[in-house]
Amino acid sequence: MDNFLIPIKTGLLLFPFLALIITAPLALRQYHRYGAITWVRVLVIYSFVYYMMTAYFMVILPLPDPDTVEWTRWQSHVRVVPMNNILAYVGQYGAPHTRSELGDFLKSFTFLQLAFNVLLTVPFGVYMRYYFKRTWYQTLVLSFLLSLFYECTQITGLYWIYPAPYRTFDVDDLICNSLGGLLGFILAPAFVFFLPKREELDEESAKKSRDVSMFRRLWAESVDMLIVSGVVFGIHILQKLTGREEGLLDFGDVYLLAGAFILFSWLCTVAKKGRTPGKMICHIRVAGRDGRSAGFWRLSLRYLLLALELLGIPALSEWAFRYGKTVAESQSRIGGEMLQIIALLSLAIPAVFLVKLLLKLFGRKTQFLYERLSGTWNVSTYAVGIHTRI
């Protein structure tokens, strides 16, 4: 029983970390391909990833101590005779004829091993038919290739980590895994009758793609920020390598990163008619009130207001606070304290911006003040000819 529980437990422990790793590329792929994310689709994909990970662990776990694996020729770990395990059982106990003998066979390790190898790929066949829309023969071939990957993993001693194979390459496993995938394809309608059809998921995504949600915008902005951070970090490293400490870009400077991000967004939207790399991936562009190109001046006003809200006011507040402290210490204490209070109150403006951002994550209206003042909108480019104001 431990041979089955250990892989499942390992999968449960590692899946949260794997889910975090694949969340970003999965979200970007969903927005790029479908224009929206449906949670049912996400759950199906995550469940498929968890299944593939657990199945793989069932093939390789439990791992033996490397010191206990002695070098042997790999040919001694290969069985190429079909149904050799059943033939060995029949040779030792004879073919089952009575109900008792049949019961003994069904409880034997020989049968349970074959049954497990069939069941191992049944979910694979279900996913192939339901979500990936494969035909029965494509599912059969893919199941065979998956099984071949498992067997190669075993015969190579976990890709030559071990000095010799610690499990056997068995042609019976190839046969059973392939049949399991085909069986899953046949039984798929019974397993997924309570789930929406793949076509319904695509239709729901198409409807949602007309709206530009805040989550969609944040993923687009994340791609742009990643590009900007990479460029700033590259310049920072290059300056250090060349010994140019004077005027060195500080990668940890929030103002520098935010300013570079706003400048990058402005240049891209002006040059690419309202699109940045992140917006292109997520099928978004910045447009005017009529859904057409916003134009140079509207885009310039948009990012000037954004810079003022996110950079100008906090920078001015920081200066005023420091200056007020100096005034309070050297000249007028009351005047300096008043200046500090005003500076602290002005910091409420970017704080309000962040609060509105959190509120808009779960709302329908995602337009900010700087967008309303500049007369610019985020519109979806996924559906041709459809531009919905948000």
C-alpha positions as CSV (number, residue, x, y, z in Angstrom):
1,M,0.0,0.0,0.0
2,D,2.9,2.4,0.7
3,N,4.0,2.1,-2.9
4,F,0.7,3.8,-3.8
5,L,0.5,6.2,-0.9
6,I,4.0,7.6,-1.2
7,P,3.6,9.0,-4.7
8,I,0.2,10.5,-3.9
9,K,1.5,12.2,-0.7
10,T,4.6,13.4,-2.7
11,G,2.3,14.8,-5.4
12,L,0.2,16.6,-2.8
13,L,3.2,18.2,-1.2
14,L,4.9,19.3,-4.4
15,F,1.8,20.4,-6.3
16,P,1.3,23.8,-4.6
17,F,4.8,24.8,-5.6
18,L,4.4,23.5,-9.2
19,A,1.0,25.3,-9.4
20,L,2.7,28.6,-8.5
21,I,5.4,28.0,-11.2
22,I,2.8,27.3,-13.9
23,T,0.3,30.0,-12.9
24,A,1.9,32.8,-14.8
25,P,2.5,31.0,-18.1
26,L,-0.9,29.3,-17.8
27,A,-2.7,32.6,-17.3
28,L,-0.9,34.4,-20.1
29,R,-1.6,31.5,-22.5
30,Q,-5.3,31.5,-21.5
31,Y,-5.6,35.3,-22.2
32,H,-3.6,35.0,-25.4
33,R,-5.5,32.1,-26.8
34,Y,-9.0,32.7,-25.4
35,G,-9.0,36.3,-24.3
36,A,-10.2,35.3,-20.8
37,I,-9.8,32.8,-18.0
38,T,-12.6,30.5,-16.9
39,W,-12.1,28.8,-13.5
40,V,-13.4,25.5,-14.7
41,R,-10.7,25.4,-17.4
42,V,-8.1,26.3,-14.8
43,L,-9.3,23.5,-12.5
44,V,-9.2,21.0,-15.4
45,I,-5.7,22.0,-16.4
46,Y,-4.4,21.9,-12.8
47,S,-6.0,18.5,-12.2
48,F,-4.3,17.2,-15.3
49,V,-0.9,18.5,-14.1
50,Y,-1.5,16.9,-10.7
51,Y,-2.4,13.6,-12.3
52,M,0.6,13.6,-14.6
53,M,2.9,14.4,-11.7
54,T,1.4,11.7,-9.4
55,A,1.5,9.1,-12.2
56,Y,5.2,9.9,-12.8
57,F,5.9,9.6,-9.1
58,M,4.2,6.2,-9.1
59,V,6.6,5.1,-11.7
60,I,9.8,6.2,-10.0
61,L,9.0,6.0,-6.3
62,P,10.0,4.8,-3.9
63,L,13.6,5.6,-4.7
64,P,16.2,3.1,-3.5
65,D,19.4,3.9,-1.8
66,P,22.1,4.4,-4.5
67,D,24.5,2.3,-2.5
68,T,22.1,-0.7,-2.8
69,V,21.9,-0.5,-6.6
70,E,24.7,-2.6,-8.0
71,W,25.9,-2.2,-11.5
72,T,24.3,-4.8,-13.9
73,R,23.9,-5.0,-17.6
74,W,20.7,-3.2,-18.7
75,Q,19.7,-6.2,-20.9
76,S,19.0,-8.1,-17.7
77,H,16.3,-5.6,-16.8
78,V,14.4,-5.9,-20.1
79,R,11.4,-8.2,-20.8
80,V,10.3,-8.2,-24.4
81,V,8.0,-11.3,-24.3
82,P,4.3,-10.1,-24.3
83,M,2.4,-11.3,-21.2
84,N,5.5,-12.9,-19.7
85,N,4.1,-12.4,-16.2
86,I,0.9,-14.3,-17.0
87,L,2.9,-17.1,-18.7
88,A,5.1,-17.3,-15.6
89,Y,2.1,-17.5,-13.3
90,V,0.5,-20.2,-15.5
91,G,3.7,-22.1,-15.6
92,Q,3.9,-22.1,-11.8
93,Y,0.3,-22.5,-10.8
94,G,-1.4,-23.6,-13.9
95,A,-4.3,-21.9,-15.7
96,P,-7.2,-21.0,-13.4
97,H,-10.2,-23.2,-14.1
98,T,-12.3,-23.1,-10.9
99,R,-13.8,-20.1,-9.1
100,S,-11.3,-20.5,-6.3
101,E,-8.4,-20.6,-8.7
102,L,-9.7,-17.6,-10.5
103,G,-10.1,-15.7,-7.2
104,D,-6.5,-16.6,-6.3
105,F,-5.3,-15.2,-9.7
106,L,-7.3,-12.0,-9.3
107,K,-5.6,-11.5,-5.9
108,S,-2.2,-12.3,-7.1
109,F,0.6,-9.8,-7.6
110,T,0.7,-10.7,-11.3
111,F,-2.9,-9.6,-12.0
112,L,-2.8,-6.6,-9.7
113,Q,0.3,-5.3,-11.4
114,L,-1.3,-5.6,-14.8
115,A,-4.5,-4.0,-13.5
116,F,-2.6,-1.1,-12.0
117,N,-0.8,-0.4,-15.3
118,V,-4.1,-0.3,-17.0
119,L,-5.7,2.0,-14.4
120,L,-2.6,4.2,-14.4
121,T,-3.4,5.8,-17.8
122,V,-7.2,5.7,-17.7
123,P,-7.3,9.3,-16.6
124,F,-4.9,10.2,-19.4
125,G,-7.4,8.8,-21.9
126,V,-10.2,10.8,-20.3
127,Y,-8.3,14.1,-20.5
128,M,-7.2,13.4,-24.1
129,R,-10.9,13.0,-25.2
130,Y,-12.5,15.6,-23.0
131,Y,-10.1,18.5,-23.0
132,F,-7.6,17.9,-25.7
133,K,-10.1,16.6,-28.2
134,R,-8.0,13.7,-29.5
135,T,-9.3,10.8,-31.5
136,W,-9.2,7.3,-30.2
137,Y,-6.1,6.3,-32.3
138,Q,-4.3,9.6,-31.3
139,T,-5.1,8.7,-27.7
140,L,-3.8,5.2,-28.2
141,V,-0.5,6.5,-29.7
142,L,0.0,9.2,-27.1
143,S,-0.7,6.6,-24.3
144,F,1.9,4.3,-25.8
145,L,4.4,7.2,-26.0
146,L,3.7,8.1,-22.4
147,S,4.3,4.5,-21.3
148,L,7.5,4.4,-23.4
149,F,8.7,7.5,-21.6
150,Y,8.0,5.8,-18.2
151,E,9.8,2.6,-19.3
152,C,12.8,4.6,-20.6
153,T,12.9,6.4,-17.3
154,Q,13.2,3.1,-15.5
155,I,15.7,1.4,-17.8
156,T,18.1,4.3,-17.7
157,G,18.2,4.2,-13.9
158,L,16.3,7.5,-13.6
159,Y,18.3,9.1,-16.5
160,W,21.6,7.6,-15.3
161,I,21.4,9.0,-11.8
162,Y,21.7,5.4,-10.6
163,P,24.6,3.1,-11.7
164,A,22.0,0.6,-13.1
165,P,18.3,0.2,-13.6
166,Y,16.4,-0.4,-10.3
167,R,13.2,-1.3,-12.2
168,T,12.4,-3.4,-15.3
169,F,11.6,-2.3,-18.8
170,D,8.5,-4.5,-19.5
171,V,6.6,-4.8,-22.7
172,D,3.6,-5.7,-20.7
173,D,3.6,-2.2,-19.2
174,L,3.6,-0.7,-22.7
175,I,0.6,-2.9,-23.6
176,C,-1.4,-2.3,-20.4
177,N,-0.7,1.5,-20.4
178,S,-1.8,1.8,-24.0
179,L,-5.0,-0.1,-23.3
180,G,-5.6,2.0,-20.2
181,G,-5.5,5.2,-22.3
182,L,-7.9,3.7,-24.8
183,L,-10.2,2.5,-22.0
184,G,-10.2,6.1,-20.5
185,F,-11.1,7.4,-24.0
186,I,-14.1,5.1,-24.1
187,L,-15.2,5.8,-20.6
188,A,-14.7,9.6,-20.8
189,P,-18.4,10.5,-21.2
190,A,-19.2,8.7,-18.0
191,F,-16.5,10.5,-16.0
192,V,-17.1,14.1,-17.3
193,F,-20.9,14.2,-17.7
194,F,-21.2,16.8,-14.9
195,L,-18.6,19.1,-16.5
196,P,-19.3,21.6,-19.2
197,K,-18.2,20.5,-22.7
198,R,-15.0,21.9,-24.1
199,E,-17.0,23.8,-26.7
200,E,-19.0,25.4,-23.9
201,L,-15.8,26.5,-22.1
202,D,-14.6,28.1,-25.4
203,E,-17.9,29.8,-25.8
204,E,-17.8,31.2,-22.3
205,S,-14.2,32.4,-22.8
206,A,-15.2,34.1,-26.0
207,K,-18.0,36.0,-24.2
208,K,-15.7,37.0,-21.3
209,S,-13.0,38.1,-23.7
210,R,-15.0,41.1,-24.7
211,D,-14.5,42.6,-21.2
212,V,-11.1,43.7,-20.0
213,S,-11.0,42.6,-16.4
214,M,-8.5,44.0,-13.8
215,F,-6.8,40.6,-13.6
216,R,-6.3,40.6,-17.3
217,R,-4.8,44.1,-17.1
218,L,-2.5,43.1,-14.3
219,W,-1.1,40.2,-16.2
220,A,-0.4,42.4,-19.1
221,E,1.3,45.0,-16.9
222,S,3.3,42.2,-15.2
223,V,4.8,41.2,-18.6
224,D,5.8,44.8,-19.3
225,M,7.2,45.3,-15.8
226,L,9.2,42.1,-16.2
227,I,10.7,43.5,-19.5
228,V,11.5,46.8,-17.8
229,S,13.0,45.2,-14.8
230,G,15.2,43.0,-17.0
231,V,16.5,46.0,-18.9
232,V,17.2,48.0,-15.7
233,F,18.8,45.1,-14.0
234,G,21.0,44.4,-17.1
235,I,22.2,48.0,-17.2
236,H,22.8,47.8,-13.4
237,I,25.0,44.7,-13.8
238,L,26.8,46.2,-16.9
239,Q,27.7,49.3,-15.0
240,K,29.1,47.3,-12.1
241,L,31.1,45.1,-14.5
242,T,32.6,48.2,-16.2
243,G,33.4,49.8,-12.9
244,R,31.2,52.8,-13.5
245,E,30.0,53.3,-9.9
246,E,29.2,57.0,-10.5
247,G,25.6,57.4,-11.6
248,L,25.0,53.7,-11.0
249,L,21.3,52.7,-11.6
250,D,19.9,51.3,-8.4
251,F,17.8,48.2,-9.2
252,G,16.1,48.5,-5.9
253,D,14.9,52.1,-6.5
254,V,11.1,52.0,-6.7
255,Y,10.9,55.4,-8.3
256,L,13.4,54.3,-11.0
257,L,11.5,51.1,-11.8
258,A,8.1,52.8,-11.8
259,G,9.3,55.7,-13.9
260,A,11.0,53.4,-16.4
261,F,7.8,51.3,-16.6
262,I,5.6,54.4,-17.3
263,L,8.1,55.6,-19.9
264,F,8.2,52.2,-21.5
265,S,4.4,52.0,-21.6
266,W,4.1,55.5,-23.1
267,L,6.6,54.8,-25.9
268,C,5.1,51.4,-26.8
269,T,1.5,52.7,-26.9
270,V,2.5,55.7,-29.0
271,A,4.6,53.5,-31.4
272,K,2.2,50.5,-31.5
273,K,-1.2,52.2,-31.5
274,G,-2.1,51.6,-27.9
275,R,-0.3,48.3,-27.4
276,T,2.6,47.1,-25.3
277,P,4.1,43.6,-25.4
278,G,2.0,42.6,-22.4
279,K,-1.2,44.1,-23.9
280,M,-0.5,42.3,-27.2
281,I,-0.2,38.9,-25.4
282,C,-3.5,39.5,-23.5
283,H,-5.3,41.1,-26.5
284,I,-5.6,44.6,-25.0
285,R,-5.0,48.1,-26.3
286,V,-5.5,51.6,-25.1
287,A,-8.0,53.5,-27.2
288,G,-9.9,56.7,-27.1
289,R,-13.6,57.2,-26.1
290,D,-14.8,56.1,-29.6
291,G,-12.8,52.9,-29.5
292,R,-10.3,54.2,-32.1
293,S,-6.6,55.0,-31.6
294,A,-6.2,57.3,-28.7
295,G,-3.6,59.5,-30.4
296,F,-0.3,61.0,-29.3
297,W,-1.7,63.7,-27.0
298,R,-4.3,61.6,-25.2
299,L,-1.7,58.9,-24.6
300,S,0.8,61.4,-23.4
301,L,-1.7,62.9,-21.0
302,R,-2.7,59.4,-19.8
303,Y,0.9,58.5,-18.7
304,L,1.7,62.0,-17.5
305,L,-1.3,61.8,-15.1
306,L,-0.3,58.3,-14.1
307,A,3.3,59.5,-13.4
308,L,2.0,62.4,-11.3
309,E,-0.3,60.1,-9.3
310,L,2.3,57.3,-8.7
311,L,5.6,59.3,-8.7
312,G,5.1,63.0,-8.5
313,I,2.9,63.2,-5.5
314,P,4.8,60.6,-3.4
315,A,8.2,62.2,-4.4
316,L,6.9,65.7,-3.4
317,S,5.5,64.3,-0.2
318,E,8.8,62.7,0.7
319,W,10.6,66.0,0.0
320,A,8.1,68.0,2.0
321,F,8.4,65.6,5.0
322,R,12.2,65.8,5.0
323,Y,12.2,69.6,4.5
324,G,9.5,70.0,7.2
325,K,11.7,68.0,9.6
326,T,14.6,70.3,8.9
327,V,12.5,73.4,9.4
328,A,11.1,72.0,12.6
329,E,14.6,71.4,14.0
330,S,16.3,74.6,12.9
331,Q,13.6,77.3,12.5
332,S,9.9,77.2,13.1
333,R,8.7,74.1,14.9
334,I,5.0,74.7,14.2
335,G,5.6,75.4,10.5
336,G,7.8,72.4,10.1
337,E,5.3,70.1,11.8
338,M,2.4,71.5,9.6
339,L,4.5,70.8,6.5
340,Q,5.1,67.2,7.7
341,I,1.4,66.7,8.3
342,I,0.5,68.0,4.8
343,A,3.1,65.7,3.4
344,L,1.7,62.7,5.2
345,L,-1.9,63.6,4.1
346,S,-0.7,63.8,0.5
347,L,0.5,60.3,0.6
348,A,-3.1,59.2,0.9
349,I,-3.5,59.8,-2.8
350,P,-1.4,56.8,-3.9
351,A,-2.8,54.9,-1.0
352,V,-6.3,55.5,-2.4
353,F,-5.1,54.4,-5.8
354,L,-3.9,51.0,-4.3
355,V,-7.2,50.6,-2.5
356,K,-9.2,51.3,-5.7
357,L,-7.0,48.8,-7.4
358,L,-7.9,46.1,-4.9
359,L,-11.6,46.9,-5.1
360,K,-11.6,46.8,-8.9
361,L,-10.0,43.4,-9.0
362,F,-13.5,41.9,-8.2
363,G,-15.6,44.6,-9.9
364,R,-16.7,45.3,-13.4
365,K,-15.6,48.9,-13.7
366,T,-11.8,49.1,-14.0
367,Q,-11.2,52.6,-15.1
368,F,-9.1,54.9,-12.9
369,L,-9.1,58.7,-12.5
370,Y,-6.1,59.3,-14.8
371,E,-7.9,57.3,-17.5
372,R,-11.1,59.2,-17.2
373,L,-9.3,62.6,-17.3
374,S,-7.3,61.6,-20.3
375,G,-10.3,60.1,-22.1
376,T,-8.6,56.7,-22.7
377,W,-9.9,53.2,-22.3
378,N,-8.6,49.6,-22.2
379,V,-10.4,47.7,-24.9
380,S,-10.3,44.1,-26.0
381,T,-8.8,43.2,-29.4
382,Y,-9.6,39.5,-29.1
383,A,-12.9,39.6,-30.8
384,V,-12.5,41.4,-34.2
385,G,-14.7,44.4,-34.5
386,I,-15.8,44.3,-30.8
387,H,-14.4,47.0,-28.5
388,T,-16.0,47.2,-25.1
389,R,-15.4,50.2,-22.8
390,I,-14.3,49.2,-19.3
